[in-house]
Amino acid sequence: MSLLDDLQAILVREPQVSGRVVSVTDGVARVATSRGAVEAAASDGLAVGDLAVVRERRAVRMHRGLERVLYV
């Protein structure tokens, strides 16, 4: 990588991406996204097969709307 590439990586904020967790090893999650595989620090309770959002180099489980519906 060139100096310009390094500076761009530091200055440009990374967008959040979503995908499916394919492995969790030693606190590192590998998430398959539309852009390819991304490695990030795994949050507690993240398991293989979960939908996850990767933001700020941390993978967090994505909550689906159905989990929040209350049936009366």
N, C-alpha and C positions, 0 to 999 in steps of 0.2 A: 504494500500500500504506500501511496505517496503521502507527503506532508499535508497536501490539500484534502485527501480522503480522510486522514486522521482528524483534521480540524472540523470537517463537515460532520463526522460521526459524533464529535463532542458537542458541537453547537446546535445541530438539528435534533429536535426532540423526536424520539421514536413514536410512531403511531401505535395504538393498541390493535392487536390482532386476536382473532378467536379461532379455536380449533378443538380437536379431540386429543386428549392425553393418550399417548401410546406407551409411555414408560415413566416410572418414578423410581429413581435410584439415588440413595444417599442425599435426599433433600433437593435433588435436581429433577425437574420434570421435562420431558421431551413432548412437545405439542405439535401435531400435524396440522398445518394451516394451508390455506390456498396458495401461499407463497413458498411453502416448503416447511421443513421441520425447524422448530425454534426450541432452544434450551433456555430454561429460566428456573429461578428458585421456586420450589414448590411450597404452596401454603398448606397448612394443616388440613387433613381430611381429603386431600386430592388423591384420586385413584385412577387407575387405567380405565379408559372408556368415558370418563367425565368430559363434559363440555367445559372449556376453560377460556378465560381471557388473559392474554399476556400484556401487561402494561408495566412500564418501569422495571423491566427484567424480572418480574414476579408473576407466576401463574396462579390465578385465583379461579375457583370453581364458578361457573356461570349459573346463576339462578334462573330457573324457568318460571314464567308467570303462573303456571298451574299450581306450583307449590304454595302460593300465597292466597289461593282462593279459599274462602270459608264457605262451607256448605251449611245452610240453615234448614 
